[in-house]
Amino acid sequence: MFVRERPLQDELYRLISNIVRDRRFAGLTLSVQTEFPIDARRADMAVLKKPDNIPSLIIETKRKTKRKVERKGYYKAEELLNPYSPAVVGQALSYTALAKEKYGLPATPA
């Protein structure tokens, strides 16, 4: 995890934790965990079904990266990260596949 991702993760954790605290969703009680271990990897965050702590949602955050590009005598910041890029989507899907296998999950956990 990059240092610049941490403030976003902390805020997202706080928001989701406040939403799920002392509430039920479709009869489920949920919790949130950061740095959720999946196999030899760690997802940035997971929303877990209590009491067995099975992931229902896996969240992987990404930092925005910029580089300076010179154009006609001036510099312009250009965004390098696309959250829909194959590498980013592949990372999220790999965590999902590992969790599905580890916990014996159906395609859509209940």
C-alpha positions, -999 to 999 in steps of 0.1 A, spaced: 0 0 0 12 35 -9 13 61 18 -10 84 -2 -37 57 -3 -39 56 35 -59 88 41 -85 76 15 -86 41 31 -91 56 66 -119 79 55 -136 50 35 -133 27 65 -148 54 88 -177 60 65 -185 23 59 -181 14 96 -206 41 105 -231 28 80 -229 -8 91 -226 -2 129 -257 -15 148 -277 -21 116 -288 -52 96 -289 -54 58 -312 -81 43 -310 -97 77 -271 -97 78 -249 -80 103 -217 -66 87 -183 -54 98 -154 -37 80 -117 -48 81 -87 -31 65 -57 -51 52 -79 -82 48 -58 -113 43 -66 -134 12 -41 -162 6 -7 -146 7 -21 -112 -3 -40 -84 15 -69 -66 1 -71 -29 12 -106 -34 28 -134 -59 31 -169 -58 43 -175 -90 62 -206 -110 71 -208 -116 108 -203 -138 128 -181 -159 105 -163 -130 89 -169 -140 53 -162 -113 28 -192 -99 10 -174 -69 -6 -137 -65 -13 -124 -30 -19 -90 -22 -34 -81 15 -34 -57 32 -58 -38 64 -56 -41 90 -84 -7 93 -101 3 122 -122 33 130 -144 43 162 -160 41 163 -198 56 192 -217 34 206 -244 43 237 -264 65 253 -237 44 245 -206 38 215 -184 5 198 -179 -2 171 -153 -15 139 -169 -33 112 -149 -16 79 -152 -40 56 -134 -72 44 -149 -94 25 -123 -108 5 -152 -75 -5 -166 -69 -43 -171 -42 -43 -144 -65 -27 -118 -96 -48 -127 -74 -79 -127 -61 -73 -92 -97 -68 -79 -108 -100 -97 -79 -120 -84 -88 -111 -48 -124 -121 -55 -114 -154 -70 -91 -162 -41 -118 -153 -16 -144 -174 -35 -121 -204 -34 -110 -199 2 -145 -195 17 -164 -217 -8 -185 -188 -18 -213 -189 -45 -211 -163 -73 -231 -139 -51 -226 -143 -14 -257 -142 8 
